[in-house]
Amino acid sequence: MPRINPLTAEARMDQQLLATIDKYKRLAGIKRYGDLGVKIGKCATTANCRLKSPGTFTLEELRRLVHSLRIPPEDLLPALYDTRR
């Protein structure tokens, strides 16, 4: 049986952030991730790159995204703070 490497804390938080963004993207009626580029003040290509590697979001981009998608703090907190420590 192959070995399974557990996710690092950063990888878990990245997955949580992407799941939260996806949830509120769908609630806002946005179908494509590239359409989030307008929300963060960047082009669609930049938005897609940020979502492929969530650690590269700038603070301003993340603030704009949270504000435009109306993500409540209690849903965002697990994606930014590792509660397993």
C-alpha positions as CSV (number, residue, x, y, z in Angstrom):
1,M,0.0,0.0,0.0
2,P,1.4,3.4,-0.9
3,R,2.5,5.8,1.8
4,I,0.3,8.9,2.3
5,N,1.9,12.1,3.3
6,P,-0.3,14.2,5.5
7,L,-0.9,17.8,4.4
8,T,1.1,20.5,5.9
9,A,-0.6,23.2,7.9
10,E,-0.1,25.6,5.0
11,A,-1.6,23.2,2.5
12,R,-4.6,22.7,4.7
13,M,-5.1,26.4,5.1
14,D,-4.8,26.9,1.3
15,Q,-7.4,24.3,0.7
16,Q,-9.7,25.9,3.3
17,L,-9.2,29.4,1.7
18,L,-10.0,28.0,-1.8
19,A,-13.1,26.2,-0.5
20,T,-14.3,29.4,1.2
21,I,-13.7,31.5,-1.9
22,D,-15.5,28.9,-4.1
23,K,-18.5,28.8,-1.8
24,Y,-19.0,32.6,-1.8
25,K,-18.1,32.9,-5.5
26,R,-21.0,30.5,-6.2
27,L,-23.3,32.4,-3.8
28,A,-22.5,35.6,-5.7
29,G,-23.4,34.0,-9.0
30,I,-19.9,34.1,-10.4
31,K,-19.2,31.1,-12.6
32,R,-15.5,31.3,-13.5
33,Y,-12.5,32.0,-11.3
34,G,-11.2,34.5,-13.9
35,D,-14.2,36.7,-13.2
36,L,-12.8,37.3,-9.7
37,G,-10.0,39.4,-11.3
38,V,-12.3,42.3,-11.5
39,K,-13.1,41.9,-7.8
40,I,-9.5,42.1,-6.8
41,G,-8.6,44.8,-9.2
42,K,-6.4,42.6,-11.5
43,C,-6.8,40.8,-14.8
44,A,-8.3,37.3,-15.1
45,T,-4.9,35.7,-15.6
46,T,-3.6,37.1,-12.4
47,A,-6.7,35.9,-10.5
48,N,-6.2,32.4,-11.9
49,C,-2.6,32.4,-10.8
50,R,-3.4,33.6,-7.3
51,L,-6.0,30.9,-7.0
52,K,-3.6,28.2,-8.1
53,S,-1.2,29.4,-5.4
54,P,-3.2,31.1,-2.7
55,G,-0.1,32.1,-0.7
56,T,0.7,34.7,-3.4
57,F,-2.4,36.8,-2.7
58,T,-1.4,40.3,-1.6
59,L,-3.2,41.6,1.5
60,E,-5.0,44.3,-0.6
61,E,-6.2,41.7,-3.1
62,L,-7.5,39.4,-0.3
63,R,-9.2,42.4,1.4
64,R,-10.9,43.3,-1.9
65,L,-12.0,39.7,-2.5
66,V,-13.4,39.3,1.0
67,H,-15.2,42.6,0.8
68,S,-16.7,42.0,-2.7
69,L,-17.8,38.4,-2.0
70,R,-19.0,39.4,1.5
71,I,-17.1,36.6,3.2
72,P,-17.8,36.7,7.0
73,P,-14.8,36.6,9.4
74,E,-15.9,33.4,11.0
75,D,-15.6,31.6,7.6
76,L,-12.3,33.2,6.7
77,L,-10.5,32.7,10.0
78,P,-9.9,28.9,9.6
79,A,-8.2,29.6,6.2
80,L,-5.8,32.2,7.8
81,Y,-5.1,30.7,11.2
82,D,-4.1,27.1,11.9
83,T,-6.3,26.0,14.7
84,R,-4.7,22.5,15.0
85,R,-1.6,23.8,16.9
